[in-house]
Amino acid sequence: MNLTNNEIYSIKLTSGEELVTKVLRVEDNEVVVIQSPLSVAPGPQGFGLVTSLYTADPKSEARINSTGITIMAPTEATIRAKYIEATTGIKLPAEKKIILG
C-alpha cells in the first residue's frame, strides 16, 4: 500500500462500514495504523460522521488489518474539512469563489 502518512482517507471495510480517518502509517504492508476514526452514518439531513470507537481514546492509535479493507481513497475536500472540524474543533474557512459576470 502506498499511502501518505498523516493524511485523511476514506476507507470501506469488508463489513460495508465506511470510515473517514487519519492514516498514520502502514506497517509491514499488512496493518494500517489510524487515528480518530469516524464512521459515515445516515442522518436526518443526509450523511454525517459519528464516532467509530466509543470506548477508545480518540487520539490513540488503532489498527486495521489490510485484509479487512475493500476500497481506500483520499477523502473529498468538503468531507475532509468536516472531519477536521469534528476531530479538532477547527473550522476551516469555506472556499471562496470568484463571480464573473
Residue pairs with C-beta under 8 A, 6 or more apart in sequence:
1 26
1 29
1 32
1 66
1 72
3 9
3 23
3 26
3 32
3 72
4 23
5 23
5 24
5 25
6 22
6 23
6 24
7 22
7 23
7 74
8 20
8 21
8 22
8 23
8 74
8 75
8 80
8 83
8 84
9 20
9 21
9 22
9 23
9 72
9 73
9 74
9 75
10 18
10 19
10 20
10 40
10 72
10 73
10 74
10 75
10 76
10 79
11 18
11 19
11 20
11 21
11 32
11 64
11 69
11 71
11 72
12 18
12 69
12 70
12 71
12 72
13 19
13 64
13 68
13 69
13 70
14 67
14 68
14 69
14 70
15 68
17 39
17 40
18 39
18 40
19 34
19 37
19 38
19 39
19 40
19 52
20 37
20 38
20 40
20 49
20 75
20 79
20 80
20 83
21 34
21 35
21 36
21 37
21 38
21 52
22 34
22 35
22 36
22 87
23 32
23 33
23 34
24 33
24 34
24 35
24 61
25 33
26 32
26 33
26 66
27 33
27 63
29 66
30 65
30 66
30 67
31 63
31 64
31 65
31 66
32 63
32 64
32 66
32 69
32 72
33 61
33 62
33 63
34 61
34 62
34 63
34 64
35 58
35 59
35 60
35 61
35 62
36 58
36 59
36 87
37 52
37 53
37 62
38 49
38 50
38 51
38 52
38 83
38 86
38 87
39 49
39 50
39 51
39 52
40 47
40 48
40 49
41 47
41 48
41 49
41 50
42 48
49 79
49 82
49 83
49 86
51 58
53 62
56 62
58 87
75 83
77 95
81 92
84 90
84 92
85 91
85 92
